[in-house]
Structures are given as structure tokens and as C-alpha cells.
């Protein structure tokens, strides 16, 4: 990681936007995503057996939510509601925040910057985790996925642009910290900066190639940069 580049990005940042699943919480650590995906596939099948057949081959709950768009409004609503319930249940048994996440949230807040969590997970899920771990006071805004609109999830920039409006900060003065290529793509589309969090070895190159302004492998480095000691 280029420490000077991280400092440069942080120095230009007025709004610190944290993705949720990855940089803050391992959402399905205690309730495996594959099991949730199977449950959602059954819900899809109950509405549309043919589409349910496709869903049974998917092990990512978020991808089943995207797939639900092929089934129309009733299927989208059923999957959104079932997924939200599963996410809220999952974060209660997900364990503690990702190492370095609390320090990064505290550093962002104490630096005087505006802080938000911007996630493809539901707002209810994020709020439940933050409250459970006493972190809600560190976050000014929580923007989860738009209900019943999986088409607006990242990599679409919708949630980032909405967050910038709520924080009253221009998107180009915001930085999203995320662990997926879709986070980086959403930030680029919104005109924001991005810090790629490579929480798995293979992600470092992928995040860099997607256009992340800088890539880190430890959330604690973000915290250090935010307090001006990097």
C-alpha cells in the first residue's frame, strides 16, 4: 500500500463513506450466506417455479435479490422482505466488528468529517449491528439499499449520490471504503474517491484494476490516516 497516496486521499476527503459487509461487519459469518440463499430460492420457487430453478443454482443472497427482478414486483417484494429479515438475524450472530473498523469509525468521526455507512445490505440490518455494538453515534447517516429496487444497488451510484446529498457534501469530496469491485465502480460513477479494502489476498489486484484510488489490507491503516499519523 502507498501510504502517501492514502494520506492524499484522506486529506481531500470531507465525507467518509463506509461500505458495511466487509469493512465493518462480516454479515453472514454466523449464518452462512449459502443457507440464506437456499431459503430465498425457496421463496422464489413459491412464486415462480421456473425462476426458482435458476435461484437454486445461486449461493449469494444478493444475487438472488437481483435475480428476483425477472419475476416481477411480487417476487421482488417477497425476496426483499425475506432477505432483510435474514440479514437482521444474521448480524446478531455475526460476531464483533472487523478488526480496525471501530478505530476507523472513531477516527473519522473525531476528525470532524461527516461519516456514513452506504450499503447494498438493508438499512435495518446496518442499524441493528451498529446499535448492538454501540457504534451508532459515530455515524451521521445510514443508507442501505433502496427497498424493492435491486437495480439501484452498487455498482449503480444511486446510494452514494443520495448519501452525498444527505451529508451536504459534494460527491467529489467523499471517499467510499469498500471491499468489492462494485464499490469502486459505484464511487467512480458518482465522482467520488475510493479506498479498496482487500480483506482477501486476491482482491488487491482486482480493486486496483477497478480504479480504486488506493488499496489497503488493514482497516487500522485507514484509522491511522484519518488521525493524520500515516
N, C-alpha and C positions, 0 to 999 in steps of 0.2 A: 504494500500500500504506500502511496505517495503522501507523506504527512503534510508536506507543504500544500499540496492540492486540496487535501481535506480542510486545512485551515482556510484556504482561499474560498472554498465553497461555503463553509460556515460563516466566514466574515461577510459574505454577500447575502446571508440568509436572515430574513425577518420573521418568517413563519416556518416552524419546523413541523413537518407532517410525517407521522409515523404510520406505516402500514402496521397491521395488527398481527396476523398469523405469520410468524417468522421473527420480526424484530422485537415483539413484545411478548407473545404467547405462542406456544405450540398447541394450537386449538384442539387437535384430536389426539394428543399424547395419551390421554387416559381413556378415550373412547374412540377406537381406531376408525379412520375415515372409510376404510373398506366396508366395515359393518354398517355405517351410516348410509353409504352409497347403496348397499343392498336393500336397506329399508326404504330408501327413496325410490329405488327401482320398482319395488312392490307397489308403491303408491301410484307411480306412473302406469304400471300394468293394470291397476284397478280402473283407470280411466281410458287407457288406450293400449290394448294388448300388444299391438304391433310395435308401438314406440317403447313399450315396456321391455320387449325383446332386445331392443338396442340398448336400453338403460342397464340391463343386466350385464352388459359387457363393459361397463364403466365403473372404475373404482374410486373416482374423485367426486365427492358430493357437489362441488361447484360446477363440474362439467355436466352433471345430471340436471342441475338448475338451468344451465344454458340449453341443454337438450330439450327441456320442457317447453321451450318456445315453439317447437314443432307440433305441440299438442294443443295449442290454443290457450285462451285465458283460464279456463277451469283447471287445466293441468299446471299452468304456471302458478296459480294461486295455491293449489294443493301442495306443490313442491316447496314453494317459498315458506309456507306456514310450517310444514313438516321439518324443513331444514333449519329454520330459525329455532324451533323447539329443540332440535337435536344439538345445535350449536350452544345454546344456553346451558343445556345439560352437560355438554362436553367440557366447557370452560370451567365448570365447577369441580371437575376432577382432572383438569389438565396439569395441575402442579404449579409451582412458582413461576414468576416471570422469567423470561430468557435472561441468562447472565449478562449483566451490563445494562439491561433495559431500564431498570429503575433509576440507575445513576444517570442515564441519558435523559430520561424524562425530567428528573430533578434539575439537571444542569440546564436543559432547555428552558424550563420554567424560571429558574432563578436568574438566568441571563437576561430576562426581560423580554424575550421573544414570545410570540404567540405560538401556542402548541395545539396540535390537533392529531387525532387518530383518523385515518382515512382508509377504509377497508372494504373489501368485497364480502366480508362477513357482515352479518346483520348488526344494526346499531344496538339491539337488545343484548346480543352476545358480548360485544365490546364493553358496554356499560356494566354488565354483570361481572365481568372479570376485573375491571378497574375498581368497582366497589368492593369486591371480595378481597382485593389486595391493598385497599386503602390508597389508590392512585388517582382517583377521580379528580381530586383538587389540583392535580398537576396538568390537567388537560382542559383547554378552553372550549374546544368543540370536538364532538364525535360525529363523523359522517360515515355511516355504513352504506351498504348497497341500497339503491333505490328499490323500494318494495314493488314487486311484480314487474320489474324492468331489468331482467338479467342482461339485456342488450346494452345497458348503460354501465355495467361493471368494467373495471380496468381490464384491458388497456384503453378503453374509452376514457377521455379526460373529464367526463361529467363530474365525478365526485371531487376531483381536485379543484376544478373551477368553482364549484359550489362552496367548497371549503375556503378558498381564497376570498370569496365574497363575504362569507360569514366572519372571517378573521379581519376583513377590511384591509387586505394586503394584496398587492399585485401578484399574479402568479409567478412572474419572473423574479420575485423576491422570496419565493417559497422553495423549500427543498423537501422532497419526499425520500424517506429512508425505507427501502423495501428490499425483499429478498427474491423477487421474481422478475423475469424479463418484462412481464406485463406492467409491473410497477414503473420500470424505466420508460417503457413505451408511453404509458399514460402521462408521466411527467413531461416527456418531450412534447407530446401532443398539446399539453396545457401551457407550454412555455416555461415550465418550472425546471429547477435543477433536481438532480437525484444522486443519492448515495446508495450504492448497491451493497446489501448485506449478504455476503457469501457465507451462509451458515452450513454449506456443504461444499466440499472441495471442487466439484465440477462446476459450481455456479460462478466462480470468479471470472473465468473467461467469458461465459455466456453473458453475464451482466455488463462486462466491459464492452463486448461486441455490440450489445444492445444500445450502448451510448451513455451508460452511467458516467456522471462527471468524475466520480471516484468510487472505488470499491474497498470495503473494509471486511475483515473476517471476525471482528470482535466489537460488540456494541459499546464496550467500555472505551474504545478509542473515540467514538462519537462523543461520549460524555466528556472526555478529556479535552477534545477540540472545542466543545461548547463553553467550557470554562476558560478557554484561552491559554491552555498549557501545552497544547500539542506541538 
